[in-house]
Amino acid sequence: MNDSLRRLLSPSTIAVVGANESLGMSNNAVLQMLEAGRTVHLVNPNRDVLYGQPALASLGAVGPVDAVLSLVNAERSIEVVEEAARLGCGGVIVAAAGFVELGDGGASLQARLQAAAGDGLAVIGPNCSGFKNVPLGVNLFTGGRLDLVPGGVSVVSQSGFLVRSALAAAAQRQLGVAIAISSGNEAVCDLSDHLEVLVDDAGTTVICLVIEQIRRPQSFFAAVARARAVGKPVLALKLGRSDRARRIMQSHTGAIADASWVYDLAFREHGIIGAADIDELLDGAQLLAQLPAERRRPVRRIGMITTSGGVAALGTDLAEEEGADLPTLAELEPWVRERVPGDTVNPLDLTGFVMSRPEVMQELFARYAGAVDALVLAWWLGEGDEAWSTTLLEPFAVAAAAASVPFIVSPVESTAIGPWVAPWRSRGLVFTRGIRSTYRAVRALDSWGSFAARPLPAVAVQPGGPPPLIDTDAGRIVGFDDAMHLLLEVGIAVAPYVVVGADAGLPDVGGLGSRLVVKLAEVPHRTELGAVMLDVAPLDVAAAVDRLRGLAATAGVPGAVAVQGMVAGHGEAFAGLQGRTDLGPAVLLGLGGVLVEVARRVGGRLLPVDAATAGALVEEVAGAAVFASLRGQRPWEAGPLTEVVLGLGELWRRHGSWLGSVDINPLIVTDSGVMAVDALMVAGG
């Protein structure tokens, strides 16, 4: 299939079926190619002439072309795909909507489309905007005219609108584009296929993805690993990060984005540089695309040069907001102060008189380059600024030629960069679009240079069935007693307890301690129901059990009651397991109790996890650095929490064939370790 996709994306011969001069999508695709001198075969049985050339009655009259753009409706597009497969074409772009995004009726059409493509024909779409191959002048893109310069950035977007947004952002940055693909519903070729082809594309150096859902995680992440191995950064914007956004996206495309936080975990673990919006996506691509592979390295310390005190102050403010490190550079201060008056050394306001002494500026730039990981010059880069900007760009470029760190030039505001910067790039300068954008771009560069890949083999789960399950409004859950035993089996300690059946007499609870918790045992959300009683004395347990049984009868829930000893500790955490996500199983760890709102520390890892990975998660969530920032809190021992994370991984290995999710909340942190007092285990589909 990927050989056909390569042929489709780099075509020598092209046909447009349904070409029509009164159709905007047709004009968007056809006119730009005809103006560029590309030969395009136009198919429309209802026209004799189109765009000044003879129209053809059928695709068969053209022959086995490399690329077919279908602009006809959904039903007719299936016939086009069938005909293209018969003829031996490379592939088809199906622009029509009306497939799986419309529900069951559309899903049957999409299944027919897949069957028509068979095993050998590449199909992009349906419900897509097509693609551009900018170096080849191929514009099978229906989403509007964009004049782009060829370059190394390739884009794949599951949203047709957002691929155009990404291309417009690239144009604003004078950023060259290789291939841009709107993948649509991905009936045949999906994100993994496109990524595989771009990894092998000689003209692609940086890959940007706009993702609704990854349909084949193992293939996708294998392609990401190949991209890293050949030095091609992958950046991604994940859509549907809020519950409301996920509902909108589901109705729009038919793709269900489940547990978007898992995507964040996966991106970090596989070296994908995440972005929050289109601008951040292209900010990172802009810097990475301009730097050759050997100069992409971690960036911690940034130096900034300006010609305005106001810009210097703004640079400092934005650095704090974006988490960028502008060190004081105290070691340079004596030398700088002999030449430039002012209050700060970084950012440095050059002031007017220095600009008339290029030899001083050149030496100053060289000195700064030796003290930082990247040097930023805030300067003018808009249309018409070329003559004025040369004053500083010339000495900056001379110093860049002798330096090993990136020399970055950026306007203060996020304005369009003028095309005149191209010759300066050839002299070693790189350009970004605004101070905030620069900090984001440097963060992407640092992520690329700092990442160390962790291989993630599939988790082999043991076959088997669940213990008896209880139907609840949260799904089919494991009973309290069974859940506690499952935790114990994988080495997770639990607080002592007894379970009193709905009609059973009260057993001896004297061994549980003088302070007890009494709660309904088979209810998923006890607190909301008021089904938890704290600090109950042993003599009062019988009355508490009777009260909770009455509450269960009123609410129509099981009447079994758990009696448990209260556990004294100096902190609370929570841990969990999400088994049924787009990307596979993942463990979750967070600070609980009073620290939830104070610290907001939650992290996770995809399974499987080993001791080192589990330890890194604990350090991230509850390590010494975290507690150093929390007043009045005792640091926690890492070992017991690490064992909990490993225990959850083992729980999935043993029971992943039926288990959907696990929520251990709270985990009480004590001087002797951690102890689970509750666990909600829900069976998965």
N, C-alpha and C positions, 0 to 999 in steps of 0.2 A: 504493500500500500504506500509506503513512504517514497518508493521510487516514482510512483505515479504522482505523489504530492510534490516532489521536487520538480518534476516535469511541468506540473500545473503552475507552480510559483515562479518558474523561470522559463516562460514559453517563448518559442520562436513563431508559432502560428496561433492565431486567436480568432474566435468566432463569438458574436453576440447574438443570442436567440431572443427575439422579441424586441429588437432594436426599433426605435420609433422616435422621430424628431419632436413629437409632441409630449414625450415622456421625459420628465426631469432626470430620472435615474439613468436613462439611456444617454442623454446629453452629457451628464457628469462623467460617464465612463468613456464614451466614444470620442467626443470632440477633442479632448486633450491628447489622445493617442494619434488622431488624424493630424492634428496641428504639429505633432512631433515627427510626423512622417512614418508612423507605424502602419503596417498593413493590417486591416481589420475586416474580417468577413462578416457581413451583416445579413442576418436571417430573419425574414418576415414574409410569410406567404401572401399577406395582404398589401404589400408594397412592391412597386417595380423599381423605384429608386429611393435610396436613403443616403443622406449626407453627401449628395452629389455622385454617388456610385451605385451600380446595379445591386439590387437586393436579391437574395437567394431564397428559394421556396422552402428549403429544409436543410438541416444540418448534414444530411447525407450528400447534398450537392457540394459541400465543402470538403468532406473527407475527415480523416483522423487528426484533427488539430490537437495542439497541446493543451489549450485552455478554452473552455466554453463558459461564457457568462449567460445564465438563464434569467431573463427578466419577465417571464410569463408567470401565470398564477400557479398556486400550489399543485393542483391536479395536473396541469400541463407540464409542470417542471419534472414530475415523475417520468413522463414520456420522454422528455429531453435527456434525462439521466439514462434511461433505458437505451435510447438511440446512441448516446455517446459511448456507453459500454459496448454496444454491438460494433461500433466503428473502430474501437481501439483508441479513443481519445485519452489524453492524459488525465483530465479531470474536469469537474463542473463546479461553478459557483452558483448556488441557488439563493437568489435574493428574496424570493417570495416568503411571506409569513403564512400563518394558517396551519402550522404543524403542532408539535407537542405542547407548545405554549398555550394552546386553546383548550387543552383537556383531552378527553377520551377520543373524540372525533378526530382531532388533529394528530393524536398519537398513532392512530391506525394509518393515517397518511404518511407519517414519518417512518413507520415500519415498512410500508411499501417502497418508500424512497431508499431505505437501507437495502432492501432486497433487490431493487433495480440496480444499485451500484455494484452488488456482488462483492467478490473478494479483491478485485483489482483496480476499480475506478476510484480515484480520490474525489471526494465531494466536500466543499467548504459550505457551511450553512446547514439547513436553510435558515431563513430569518436573519440574514446577515447583510453587510455592506460591501462584501468582496475583499479585494486586496490590491496593494500597490507594490510593484517592484521598481523602486525609484531609479537605480542605476541603469536598468534595462528600458526605462520609459514605458513600462507596462502599467496601465491604469484601469484595472477592472474593479473600480471602486465607485459605488453609487452615492456616496455620502457627501458630495459637494466638491468643488474645485479647491485644491490646495497646491500651491507651487512650492515644491520642496527641493532642497539640494541633496544630492546623493552623499551618503556617509555610512557609518557603521552601526547605527542604532536600529534595531528591529523591534516591532511592537506586535503583540497578539492580544486582542481584547475580545472577551465574550460578550461585551456590549458594543454594538455597532456605533452608537452615538459617541461613546468614550474613546474609540479608536481615532475618530476625527478630532476629538479634544486633545488627545495625546499628540497628534500630528501638528495641530495648530500650536501647541506649546513648544514643540520642537522647532517650528518655523520662527517663533518669537526669540528663540535662543540661538538662531543660526546653526542649528544642530542637524547634521546630515543624517538621512534616513536610508536604510537598505530595503527592508521588506516590512510592510504593515498589513496585518491580517485581522479581519473581523470574522470570528469563528462561529458566531450565532449559536444555534441549537446543538451543533456538533453531532449530527446524526451519524456521520461516517468518520470524518477526521476530527479528532479532538485536540485539546491543548497539548497533550503529550506528543502527538504526532507532529504538530507544528513546531514544538520545542526541539524535537529530534532533528528536524530538517534544518532549523536555524543554527543548531550546534555545528552542523556540517557545512553551512553556507560560508564560503570564504569571505564574503563581504560584510558579514555580521560580526561585530566585536562586542556589543552590549545588547542584552535582551530585556525588554520591558513587557510585563504581563499585567493585564487587568482581568481579575479572576472573580467569577461568581461561584464556581464549583469545580474542584478537581475530580474528574470521574474515574481515573485509573491511577491511584496514588503511586503504586510501585513503579509503573512505567514513567510517570511524571518525574519522580525523584531520581530515578536512574538517569533520565535525560539531564536533570540539573547537575548530577555528579559528573556527567560527561562534559557539561559546559564548564564547570569549575576546572576540570582536568586540562582543558585546552585554553584556559585563561579568559573565558567569556563570562563576565558578571551577569547574574540574573536578578532583576528588580521586580517587585510585585506589589500591586495595589489590590487588596482583597475587599470586595464589595459585600454589603449585607452584614455589617458589623453590629448593628443594633437589631433588636427584635422586630421593630417596625420596618426597618430596611429589608430584613429577610422576608417579611410577609409581602412587601411590594415586589421584591425580586422574584418570589415564587410565582406570583400572578403574572408577571411580565414574561418570564422565560421558561418556566417549568423546572428550573434548577432549585433544589432545596439546599440552602446553605446552613449546615448544622454545626453548632458550637464553633463560632468563628475564632474563639481563643485558641482552638487547636491549630488553626492555620498559623497563628503567630508562633506557636511552639515549633511547628514544622518548618517554618521559614528560618527561624534561628538555628535549628539543628541541621538544616541542609545548606546553610550559607546563602539563602535568598535574602536580599535586602528589601525589607518592608517599607511601604510608603503609606501615608494617610490620605493622600489625594493626588490628583494628576500632576499638580505642580511639583510636589515633592518627588514623585516618580521621575519626572523629567529633570529635576534638579540633580539627582544622583546620576542619572544617565549622562547628563551634560558633562560633568567633571570626569567620570570614568571613561567616556568615549574619547576625550581629548588627551588623556594620559596613556602613553604606551604601557604595556603590561609590566615592564620592569620598573616603572615609576609608581605603580599602585601599591602603596604601603600604608601601614597604620599611621594615623594622624592624631596626636594628643595635644600638642602645643601649636596654637595659631598666632601668628603675628599680623597686625593690621596697620597699614599706613594710610593716612588721610591728609587732606589739605584744609580741614575744617574742624574746629573744636566741637561743633554740633554733631558732625558725623561721627567723631570719635566717641562722644557720649552715647549716641544711638547704637554704635557698634558694640559698646559695652553692655547696654541694656538688652539688646537682642541676643548677645552671647549668653547672658544669664538665662533668658527665656528658653533658648534652644539647647542649653547644656554644653555650650562650646567653651573650651579652655583658652582664655587669653591671659597667659602668665604675665607677671609684672616685669620680667626681664631685668631684674635689678642689676645683673652683671653687665648690662649694656649702658646703664644709666650714666655713669661718669663720662663715657665717650660721647654719648648722645647729647648730654647737657652742654658740652663744650661747643656744640654746633647748632643745636635746636633748642630754643627756650620753650618752656611749657610745664604742664602739671604731671602728665603721665608719659611713660615710655611706650606702653602698649594698651590701647591704640596710640599711635604717634601722629600728632598734627604737625605736618611739615612746615606750615606757615609760608608766606609768600616769598621771603628772601631766599630760602633754600632752593626754590624752583628755578632760580636764575643761576644755580651752580650745579650743573649736571654731574660734575666729577664727585661732589659731596654726596649727591643722591645715590650715585652708583655704588660708592663705598658703603653708604648706609644700608642700602638694600642687601649688599653682600654680607654685612655684619649680622643683620636680622636673619638672613637665610641660614646662617650657621647656628642660630639659637632656637629655631622653631622647626616644626614639621611641615608647615605650609605658610606661605607669606601672601597676604591679601592686600591689594591696592584698590581702595574705593575711588573710582574715577568715572569719567563720562564715556559712554559707549553707544549712544543713540545715533540715529541717522543724522548726518551733518556734523557730528562731533569729531571727525577724524583729525582735522588740522589742529584743533585745540588740544586733543588728547595726546598727540605725539610728544608734547613737552615732557610728559612723565613716562609714556610708554617706551621711549627710546632707551633711557638709562635703565628702566626696569627690565627690558629685553636683554640688554647687554649683561646685566647681573644674572638673569635667568640662565643664560648660556653657560655660565660657570658653576651653577648651583645644582644640587641633587634633589632639592625639595620642590614641590609645585609652586609656581609663581602665578597667582590667580588675580585677575582683574574683574571688578564688578561695579556696576553702578549702585548707588544707594538704594534706589527704588526698583521695583520689579517691572522694568520697562523693556521694550523690544530692543535687542542688540542689532546694531547696524551691520550690514554685510561687509563693510570695509575691514572688519577685524580679521578676516581670513589670512592675509599676509603675516599678521602678527602671530597667529597660531604657528605658522611655519618657523617662527623664531623662538618657539618654546614657551610662549605665554598661553595660559588657558583662561577661558572667560565664563563667568556665571552671571546670573540675572537677579541682582538684588542682594543685600547683605544677609537677610534671613535665608534666602535661597542658598547663599554661599555656605552658611553654617550647616544647612541640611545636606548639601552636596558633600561637604567634608565628612560629615557623619557617615554617609554612604561609603565613601572611600575608606574610612577607618574600619567600617564593618567588613568590607571586602578583604582588607589587608589583615584583619585580626582573626578571621574565622578559621577554625579547625574542624573539619568534617567528622561526624560520628556515623559510621555505617549503621543502618537500621534494618536488619533482616526481619522477615515476617515472624510473628510469634506463633509457634506451633502449640495449639491448645489441645488438651486431652479431651477425648470424647467422653460423654456422660450426660446425665440429666440432673435437674435441680432437686433439692429437697422439696417437701410439700410447699406449695405457694398459696398465697392469700390474695384474693381479688380486692383491690382498693381503688380509690379515685386517683392514686398515683401510679397505677399499674399493678401487675402481679408481683407481690413482694415476698421476701423470705421472712419467716417468723423470727421473733427476737432471739429465741433460744438457738435456733439453727444458725442465725447470723453470727452470734457470739462464738459458736463452735467453729464456724468457718474462719473467723479471725484468729482464733487460738491455733488452728491447724497450720497457719502460715507464720506463726511467731509473733502475732500482735497481741499484747496483753490486754485483758478486759477486766473491768471492775467486777468483784464478786456479786452474784445475783441469784435469785430464785424466781421461777415463773409460776404463778398461781393460775390454774385453769379457770375457765369461766364459772364452773360449778364446783370446783375443788375446795377443800378446806384449807385453812391457812397453815403452811408448814412452819417449822422452827426457823426464825430469822435472827436468832441471837448471835450467830457467828458473823453477821454482816456488819456489825458495829453499832454504835449508839446513835448515829445520825444516818438516816436512810432516805432514799428517793423511791417514791411509789408512782408508777406510771402505767397506762395502758400499753400492753406489749405488742399488739398487732396493728397499730395505727401509724401511718407514715408521718403525719404532721401533728404530733401530740400537743405541742405548745399552742397552736392555733385553736385546738379543741379544748384547751384548758385541762388536758389529761395528764399533767405532770404535777406532783406534789413534792416539794423539797423539804429537807430538814425535818423529817417525820421521826418521832421517837418510836422505839420498838413497841411500846404499849399502845400506840395509836395506829399501828399498821392495819389492824382488822377494820377499824372504822374507815380508814383511807381506802382500803380495798373495796368495801361496800359502796362508798361514795363513787368510786371510779366505775364500778360495775353498773351503777344506776345511770351514770353519764353515758356509758357505752350503749345501754339499752335505749336511751332517748335518742342517741345519734345513729343507731342502727349499725354499730361497728362491733367487732369481736370483743368479748368481755374479759379475755385473759389479762392478767396484771403482772408486771415485773416489779420486784422489790430488790433494790440494789443499795450497796453501801455507798455513801457519799465519799468522794475521793478529794483529799486536800492537795492542792498543788500551787505552784507559783506562776502558772500560765496556762493558756489554752491554745490549741491549734485545731485545724480540721484538715482532713485528707480525703481524697476521693479517687474514683476511677470512672472514666467515661469510655465505654466500650464500643458504642455504635455511633461513630462520627464519620465524616467523609474520609478521613485520613487514617482511620484505625484507632486502636485503644490508646489512651493516655492517662497518666496519673496526675493528680492535682494536690498541691500542698499550700496551706495558707495560715496566717496568724489569725487566731480567733479571740473570743471574749472581748475585753475592752480594747484590744489592739487592732481589731478589724478596722475601725474608723480612723484610728490614730496613724497606723503604719501602712494600711492598704497593701500589704505584701501577700500576693498570691502568685504562684508559679506552677509550672508543670513540665512534663517531658512525655514524649511519645514512648510507647513500649516497643521493644524490651528495654529495661534499664539494668545496668550493672552497678556495682558499689560506687565506682567513681562518678557515674552519672547521677545516682541518687544523692551522693554527698554534695555534688555541685548544686543540685536543686535545694537542698537544705541550707547550704551556705547563702544562696541567693535570697531565700525567704526568711531565714531565721539565724543567719550567721552573726559573727561578732560585729561586723560593720553595721548591720541593721540595728542591733541592740545598743551600739554606741550612740545612736541618734535618738534613743528612746529613754527619756529621763525616768529614773526610779524603777527600771525593769532589770531583773537579773538575767544575765545571758543564759541561754539554754545549751545543754550538751547536744552536740550534733549527732552522735552515734545512735541514740534511740529513735530519733525521727528518721534517720537514714534507714534503719531496720523496718520502719513502717512503710516507707516508700518501696523497699525491696519486697516486703510482704504483700503489698498490693499487686506488684508485678507477678509474684508467684500465685496469688489468688486468681489472676486472669489466666495464667498458664493452665491452672487446674480446672477452672470453671468457665472459661471464656466461651465455650460452646453454647451456654444458655444465659450467661450473666450479661446484663445490660449496663448497669451502673451501680456504684457503691458510694455512699456518703457516710464517712465516719466523723461525727460532730456531736460533742467535742472530743478531742484528745486532750486529756489532762496531763500537763507537764509537771512531774514531781522530781524530788531529789534522786529517786532511784530509777527514773525512766519515764516513759509515757504510757498512758493507760486509756483505752477506749471505753466510753460509758454508753455509747449508742452507735448503731449502724443501720442505715437504710440500704437494703440491697434489692434492686429491681431487676426482674428478668427482662432480657432483651428479645427483640423480634427475630 
